[in-house]
Amino acid sequence: MEAAGPVTRAVARKRAPKIPEEQRERRPGRRRPRRRIEEEQEEAVFREVVSFTPDPLPARYYDKDTTKPISFYFSSLEELLAWTPDMEDSFNVALEPSECRQPPLSSQRPRTLLCHDMMGGYLDDKFIQGSTAHTPYCFYHWQSIDIFVYFSHRTVTIPPVGWTNAAHRHGVCVLGTFITEWKEGGQLCEAFLAGDERSYRAVADQLVLIAQFFRFDGWLINIENSLSLAAVGNMPHFLRHLTTQLHRQVPGGLVLWYDSVVRSGQLTWQDELNQHNRIFFDSCDGFFTNYNWREEHLERMLGQAGERRADVYVGVDVFARGNVVGGQFDTYKSLELIRKHGFSAALFAPGWVYECLEKKDFFQNQDKFWALLEHFLPTHSICSLPFVTSFCLGMGTRRVCFGQEEAVGPWYHPSAQEIQPLFAEHSLEGAGRGWVKTHCCLADAWNGGSSLLVRGLIPPDVGHVTVRLFSLQVPVPPKIFLSLVYKLEGPSGVEVALELTTGDPGSCHVGGIRTLNAGTSARHSPRPLRVPPTKLARWVGHCGQQLQGGWVQRCYEVSLRGCLLQDLFVRFARPPGSLEEASFVCRLGELQVVDANSLLAPLPRVQAVTVSRVRWQRAMSEEEGPPAPLRLSCTLHWSYVLSPVRCFRIRCRTGTGGGSPGGGPPGPEKPVLLGLAFVNQYRIADLLVAAAGPSGDGRVEFLVEPVPKEGFLVPQAEWGRAALLYSTPRT
């Protein structure tokens, strides 16, 4: 990677370009950055005199040991009502609203809610920029669920942004939790519910503001304490106001009520929707039942729910505590009855497979748990382009970028999770027939920390086997490009190719693709893209080539008119002329479906990079001889429209300059990857840098690389950059 140019000197100073308002990230309460010496479009330079005087950061937003940004919650009504949006909050803002998926949440198809309750919450997932956790919990069966609730026993549980980003990428709705419990919970409820409407409206409005600002989708209301007659009388009004305001401010927002308090104010779980709690159901979007129900409860609820049957989420405790129909690996028994009567399901604490079983077998146990439920979990379809995934789980034992290793060591970053496929095991009919299985694998990756491993067997009398990876409902533009990155493990002559299906065969016209079979949908084999247009060279620069690490990239173009893209398959065909049984192990590294026109649109530049919140620490105790190295912590901000990007890669170069204000040209070393950002800011923590000498400045250069949703590499000239020059105090 070539080095950036020298720092601009004062005589060549240029005015920084004005950033249009629509390109500025929402950052209320922005603080003044460190003193800026020079700035031009390519690079801003900041001067810092090293000082070890503590500059404390707000404890709510930063880890006290590392100063890394963390997710937070509110423990009291006072904290909730006192909160106003601040610059520090923007670390925890989700990248974008939920992606489109079919059928929408508003349909009457029974839904599946996952309530994530794990060891009090805010564990490794609280670190917004990721952590070095070795064996974290990871969820990846997103195509099987509709709603994700982050649950803890804090009064106001704000979902950590990593969960919201991962869920929204899959089109899944995310809810926080408002909970009151025990004596303290009763006192809290009386404080805002027993008075006039101004009190409960203030709480509701604050909950709406929090969901709107942090870009999650609503609330589970869980009141687990008795209420006075005055408080319970106002509860339906509180729910109606909360629901109405949330619908106005958060598109697709939801408010759900948990089966606990009844209309008399008593805390008495009903395990069903009935006349004692129906008033709360009528005041919001849905009802989450307690867990100790039997089939007769479901039968009674049919009349109570009426046309809103899908709005009743029948609770299933996966830990199987109490008198439940089925939990743990028998959870499917509960799902079978719930679906028999047409209700939605609420799976509580499916992290049981992580908490109670061997960590080393987590992936196998998780796949087993969800496979047992597969028959009762309708598939969801993605309905927007670009569709790009590297199958990354948001974790790994190393970081890889387009086949090149960038960093070694365990990492966990839920925001970095890419769209996950339909994990499945398929077998051809008949004994001894072919089969194909898919599962995630951390052993190798093309981009991120993991890939999708596909194993299979092609029997002697069958030419090929296929596996459906994704269900889509995408109205297709006139031309799309597809790309598949894969590699075969071990010796194998099996041929690998993409297949797709299109709907509306009567009106759908496919140009230049051979149709393999007809029916209500048509399956097609796209033709390879041989000579890409010059403007698309970034995206398809390696098509048809053997890449680093044994990976191969295949690119395709498809011309369509009046079509709906339905499914993506990978096809494994036996070697030509072979009649023997063929087994294979194939690793999929990336899959892309991109609107050709989107590749022609120019990307904005990363602009206005600033450095602030600087903290210095000595890396070791001072000794005689050369100055000891330093540890630098600081915050980067920049301006960029977030809608075209998947994330930003943050890199740095360190070195020492001469003695001039500009610090001299940067060193030739390759920039080091520091991490990923999913908003327009990043906190650098404890970066090891050389101590500045008495005759010159120390210098560190920061680079902000945008990663487009289409997945191609952006040239360094279009990255954002800023340099920090630092010196020792003059005596």
N, C-alpha and C positions, 0 to 999 in steps of 0.2 A: 504494500500500500504506500503510495507516494506521500511525502511529507507536505504539510501545509506551508504556505508561503510565510515570509517573515512578517513580524508585527509591524503595523503601519506606524511610521514616525509622526511626530506632532506636526511637522511641516506639511505632511500629506493628508492631514485630517479631513474627513468627510462627514457630512451630516447623516446620521442614521436615517434610513427611509422610514416614512410614516407608515405604521401598520394599520390597514383598514380595520374598522371596528369588528367586522364579522370574523376576522382572523385572530382576534385576541381571545385567549382563554378566559373564562369567567374566574376572576381572582379578586374577590372583594377584599378591601383592607390591605392592599399591597404595600409592603414596607420598602423603604429606600434601600437600594443595594449599596455595596461597598463603593468607594469613590472610583469612578471610571476615568481613565486617562484618555483613551482614544477609542474610537469605534468607527468601523466601516461595515459594509454589508457582510463581508466575509468573516470578520472577527472583532470581538470586543475585548479590551484589555483592562484589567483591574489591578490596582496596587494595594498591597496589604503589608503592614509591619507586624511581624510575629509577636504575639502577646499570649501569655498563658493565663491571663485574667479570665476567670469563668464568665461565660455569657449564657446563663441558663435558658433553656427552651421550655415552652409550656408542657408540663408533665402529661397532660391529657393526650397530647398528639405525638409524643416522641418517647422512645425507649430511653430510660434514664442512663443506661450503661453505654449504649452505642450511638444515641441520638437518631436512630433510624425511625422513620414515621410508622406509627401503629394505628390500628383501628381502635375505636373507643365506644363507650356506652354511657348511659346516664343511670345513676343509682337513686335519684330522688326527683321529686316533682320540681324542686327548686332548680336543680341543674337543667332539667328539661326546659322550663320556662325562661331561664336566663340565657339559653343558647341563641346566638346570632351567627350567621355565616361569616367566616374569617378566612384569610389566606391559608392558614394552617389546615383548614378543613378540606381544601381542594385536593390534597393527596388521596382522600378517601372517596372522591367522586368517580362513579363508574364511567368507563370510556364512552359508552353510547347506550341508547335505549335498546330494548329487547328486539332481536331480529324477528322478521316475519316468519311464521310457521303455520302449517295447515294440519288439521282444522284449527281455527283460532280458539282461544280460551272461551270466547262467547258462545261457541256452539254447545249443543245439548249433549254431546258425546260424554260419557262418564270420564272423569279426569283422575289423575294420580298426583297426589301431593306428597312430597318428601319433607318431613320435619327433622332437621339435623340438630340433634341434641347430643353433644359429646363432651363429657368430663368438664362441664361448666362453660365451655366455649372459649373463644379468643385464645387459642393455643398457638401453634406455629402459623396458623392462618391470619393472625393479627398483624404480622409483619407485611406491610403493604408492598414493599419492594422485594419481598421474598426472604427466605432464610436458608440456612445450611442443614435443615433437618434431614436425618438419615432415613427414617422410616415414617413419613407423614401419612395421614389419612388422605385418600384421593378418591373422588367420585367421578365416574365417567360414563354412566349409563343414562345420559341426558335425554336421548331420544325416547325414553320410556316414561318420562314424567312431564307434568305440566307446570307445577308450582314447587318452588323451593323455599322453605321457611328456615331461617336461622334462629335457633332457639337457645336462650340461656335464661338464668334466673335473675338477671339484672332487670331493673324496672323498664328501661327502654333499650332494647337490643337492636343496634344498628348493624346490619349484615356487613362483615368485612368485605371490602371492595373486590377482593380476588374472587369471592364466590359470586358476586353480582356480575362481574365481567364474564366469568366462565358460563354462568347460566344464561345471560343475555345473548351470548354468542350462539347458543343453541335454541334461542327463542323461548326460554323458560322464565316465567314470572317469579320475582324474588320478594319475599315478605320479611320484615322485621317483626319483633315481638314486643308487645306492651303487656307486662305482667305485674300483678300485685298479689302478695301472699302473706298469710299469717296476720298477726296483730298490726304490724307496721303497714302491711298492704291495706288493711281496713282503714287505718287512719289516713293513708294517702288518698284512698277513694272518697272518704268523707270530705276531705279538703277541697276536692274539685267537683264532686258530684252532688253534695248535699245542699249547696247554695243555689244561686240563680244561674241563668244560662250563660252569663259572661265567663264564669269559671270553667265550665266544661267545654265551652267553645274555644277558649284560649288554649286548652290542652289539645283539643282536636286540631286546631289550626297549626299548632306547633308540630304535631306529628305529620301533618300534610307537608309543611315546609321542609321538614327533614327528609321525607321520602322524595320530594321534588328536587331538593338541592343535591342529594347524594345519588339520585337517579336509580333508586330501587322502586318497587311497585306497590307497596302497601303494608298492611299490618294484620297480624294475628292478635286479637284481644283476648287475654287469658286472665280472668278475675277469679282468683282462688282464695277468696275470703268472703265472709258474709257482709251484706250491705244493709244499711238502715233503710227504712221505707222511703225516706226522701232521696237517698242515693240511688236505690234501685229504680225509683220512679223516673229519675233523670237519665238512667243508662240508655234506654232506647233513643232518647233525644240526642245524647252524645254520639251514639253509633250512627244515627241518620245524618247528623251534621258532618261527622268525620267522613262517612261514605260519600256524601254529596260533594264535599269540597275536594276530596281526593280524586273523584271522577273528573272534576273540572280541571285540576292541575296536573294530574298524572294519567296520560292516556293508557287505558287498560288496567288502571289501578284496582286493587281488591282490598276489602276489609272482611275478615273472617272472625267468627265468634267461637270460642271453645266452650264445650258443654261442662259447665261448672255451677254457676249461680242460677237459681230459678227466679221467677218473677216476684216471689215473696221476699227475696233478699237472702234466703238461706243458701249455704254452700252444700249442695247435694247433687252429685253427679247422676245423670239420668241414663247414660249409655244409649241415648236415642233422642230424636227430635219429638217433642210432644207438647201438650197444651201448657206445661209448666215453663217451658223455655222458648216457645215459638215466637214470642214477642221480640226476642233478640235476633232470631233468624229473619224476621220480617223487616228488621231495621238495618241490615247490612247485606253483603254479597254471598255469604255462605256460613255453614255450621259444621264444626269439627267435633264429632262425638267422642265421648270417652270410650274406653277400650273393652269393657267387660260386657259386651253385648252378646246376644244369641240370635238365632235366625228369627225368632218371634219378634225381637226388637225391629229387625229390618222389615218384617211384614207389616208391623203397625205403622212404621214411618212412611209407607207408600201413600197412605191417605194424607198424612201431615205435609209431606213434601209437595204433592201435586205435580204441577208442571216443572217445579224447581228441583227435581230429583237429583240432577247433576250438581246442584249446589250443596248437597249434603255429603260431607267427607267423613266416611265411617272410619274411625280410628283403629289402627292396628299397632300394638306395641310389639316391635320385633324382638325385644328382650323376653317376651312371653310372661310378663309379670301379671299376677292376678288370674282371674278366671277368663281366659281368652280362648277363642276357637283355635287359633294356630299362630305361632310366632317362630322365630329363628328360621331354620330351614323348612319348617312347616307353615311359613307365612302364606304360602299359596292356598292353604285350606281356607283362610280368612278371605283372601281375594276371590276365591271361587264363589263364595256365598254373596259377597258384596256385589260382584258383577252380575250374578244371577238375578238380583233384584234391581239392577240398573243404577246403583249409586256410585258416586266417586269414592276413592279410597285415600286415606291419609296414613302413610307409613311413618311411624314414629321411631326414630333412632335406628335406622338400618346400618349405622356404623357399628352395630353389634359384631359384625364380621371382623372388624378391626380391634375393637375393645376386648373381646372375649376369646378370640381364636388366635392361633400363632401368627405373628407378624410376617414371618417368612413365607407363609402361605396366603397372604392377604389377597393377591390378585386372583388366585384360583378360587378362594372362598367367595370373593365378591362376584366373580363371574357365575359361580354355581348358584348363589342366592338369586341373582337377577334372571338367570336362565330358567329357574323353577317358576318364576312369575311371568315369563315371556308371553304365555298364552292369554294372560289377563291384562296385558299392557299394550294397548294399541300403538302402532308406530306413528310417529310424527314426521311431517315432511317439511324440509327447508324450502323457502319460496323466494329467495333473493340471490342476486349475483353482485359481486364476484363470490364464488364458492371456492375457498382455498383452505386446505388443511394439511399440516405435516404430521397429524396424529399425535402430536406432543401432549403428554398428560399434565404439563405444568410442573414437572419434576424430572430428576435424572441423576445419574452419577457423574455426568460431565455435560458441558454445553457445546453444541455443534451448530455451525452456521453453513448451510449449503455444502455439507460433507467435510468441512474443515473444523477440526477441534479448536475451540476458543478458550475453554477453561476446564480444569479437571477438579472434581470434588462434588459431593452431593449438593443438590439445590432443590428448592421447593418454592414455586411461585404460581399460585392458582390463576392469576390473571393471564399467565402465559399458556394456559391450556387451550389447544386448538379444538376445532369441531371433531367430535368423536363419532365413529361409525356405529352400525348396528352389529354388535358383537354376537356371533351366532355359531352354531354347529349344524351343518346340513349334510344329509346323507341321501344318496339316490335310493330309490325303492328296490327292495330285494336284498337277500343276504349276500354278503361279500361284495357289495357294490361300492361305488366311489363315494368319497366324502371330502368335506372341506371345513376347516375350523379357523376362526380368527381370534387373536388375543393380543393385548398390548405387550410390549417388550422394551425394557430399559437397556438391553445389551448393546444396541446400536441405534443411530439416528441419522437422518439426513439434515434435519433442521430442528433444533430444540434439544430434547432429552430422551425421546423414545420414538418408536416406530410401530407399525402394525405388522405382526407376524401372521402369515397365512400358510397353513399346512394342509396338504391334501393328497388324495389318491385318485388316479384316473384308471378305471378298470380296463381290461384288454379290449372289450367290445364297445367302448365309448370313446368318442373323439376328444371330448373336453368336459370340464366342469366349470361352473361359474359361481361366484358369491356376490350377493347384493350387499353393497357397502352403505349406500345412502338412499333414502327416499326423498324425492324432491317434488315440488309442484311449482315449477318456474316457467312463466311465459317467456319463451326464448326469443332473444333479439335475432336480427337477420343472419348474423354470423357470430359463432362462438369459437374460442380456442380452448382445447383441453390439453392437460399435461399430466403425465404419470411418471413418477420417479420410483424405481424399484431395483432390487437386486435379488438374484437367486442364490440361495445358500447351498454350497456344495455342488458337485457335478450334476447337471440336469440340462436336458435339451428341451424342456417344456417352454412353450411360447406363451408370453404374457401380453394381454391386450385389454384396452378399455372397451366396454359396451355400454350403451345407454338405451333407454326406452322413451318413447314419446307418446303422448296421449292425443286425443282428437284425431284419429287416423283419417277421418273423412275430409277434414280441412287442412290437415298437416301435410306440407310439401317438404320433402327432404332432398336437397341437391347434393349429388356427388357421393352418396353413401349407399352401400349395398344393403338392402333389407334382408335380414336372415329369416324372419318369421313374421306372420301377420296375426291379427287378432284385435282385441280391444285396445291393445297398445302394440307398438312395433319396436323391435329391438334392432339396433343398428351398430355396425362396426365403423367408426370414423376412419377416414383416410389420413395417413401421416402427413404432417406439414413439412414439406421438403425445403422450400426456399422462403423463409419468412420475409415480410416487408422490412425495410431498413428500420423504420420507427419502432418495430416490435423486437428488435435484436436483443434488447436488455432482457426481455421476458423469455425468449426462446433461443438464447445464444448457445445453449448446450444440447439442443434437441438432437436425438439420434446418436449422441456421443457416449462413449464410456467415460464416466466421471470418476473423481477421486473416491477411493474406498470401495470400488467395485460397483457403484451405483450407475444406473442407466436411466436416461430421460427420454420418454416418447411424447411427442406433441402431435396434436390432431387439430384439424379445422372442420367445422360443420356449418353448412349453409341451410337455414331453415326458414319456413314461412308458415305462420298460423299454427305453431306447435306448442305443446306443453311438455317440458322436460320432466320425466317422472322418476327414473331410477338410474343409479350408476352401479355398474357391475365391473368386476375384474374377471377375465376369462383366462383359464389355463388349459392349453391344448397340448396333446401329446406330440412328440417330435414327428415330423413328416416321415412316413414309411414305417414307423414303429408300430408293432402290434402287441407289445408286451405291456404289462401293468406299469404305470409310471407314477412314482411318488415325487412330491416336490415340497420345498420349504422356500417361501418367497417373502421378502421383507419389503413392505411398502413404505416409502419415505415421504411422499407428497402427492396430492391430487388436487388439480385445479380445473375450474370451469369459469371462463372469463369472457365477458362481452368484448368483442374485438374493438368496438368504438372506445371503450373505457381505457384501453391501452394507448390511445392516441392523445388523450387529454393530458396537458402538462400538470406536473405536481407543483404545489407552492414550495417556496424555500423556507427552511427553518431560519427564523429571524429573531433579533433582539435578545440574544442569550445574555443573561445576567448571572452574577455570582453574589450570594449574600449568605447571612447566617454562618460566618466563618468561625471555626473553633480550632485551636492548635493544642497539641499535646506532645510531650517528649516521648519518643518511641522506647527509650530505655534510660536508665540512670546515667547521669553525666559522668564521664571519665576524662582523664587527661588525654590529650591528642585531638584528632579532628572532631568537629561538632557532631553530636549524635543526630541521627535522622529524626524526622518529625512525622507526626500523624495529623493529617488535615481532614477536617469535616466541614462541609459547606453545602449550600443549596443552589441548584441551577434552576433558572426559569427561562422559558423561551416562548415565542409566539408562533402558533401554527394552527391551521384548521384541522381538527381532529378527525373529521369524517373520512378522509381518504386513507388513513393509516391503521395498521394492526397494532403498532407500538413504536417505540423509539429505542434504539440501542445506544447506550451511553458509554463512551470510551474516553481514555485519557492518554496523554504523553507526559512524562515527567523529565526534568533536566534542569540545568543551570545556565543562565545567560551570561553575557559578558559584563557589562556595567552600565550599558546604555538604558534609557527609559524603556526602550522596546524589548530589551532582554536578548536580542540576537535571534537568529533563526532557530526553529525547533530542532531537536535531535532527529536522527534518521530512524529511530526505533519504531516498530509497528505499534499502533495504538492498542492499549489493553482494554478489553471489555470489562466494564464495571457492573453492568446490569441492564435491566429493561425498565422502561417507564411507560405508563399507560395514561398519563396526563402530561401537561406541559410543564412539569417540574420533576426534579429528582434530587434526593438527599444523598450526598456522598459521605460515607462514614469511615473514619480511620484509614484514609489513604496514606500509604507510606511514601514520603517524599524526602529528597535530600535536604539537609540543612543548608541555608544560604550562607555563603562565605563572606568574609569581611569586605571583599573587593567587588562583589557582584550580587545580582539578584538570583534567587531561585525562581524556577518557572515551571508551571504545570498548565497544560493545554487540555481543555475539555471539548469533546466532539459529540454532537447530537445527530444521530443517523435516523432518518425516518424510514420505516418499513411499510411500504404500500400494501394495501389489502390484496392487490394482484400478485404480490410475492416477489417482484423483481428487485434487483439491487440498485440502489440510488448512488450515482457517482459522488465521490467525496466533495466535489465542488459545490454540491447542493446541500451538504450537511450544514448544521449550525455549529459555531465554535466560539469559544471564549478562552482567554488566557489569564491566569492569575500570576502576577509577579509578587514575590515576597522577599523581604529583607529583614535582617536583624535590627533591633533598635540601636540608634546611634547613641553612643555614650558621651 
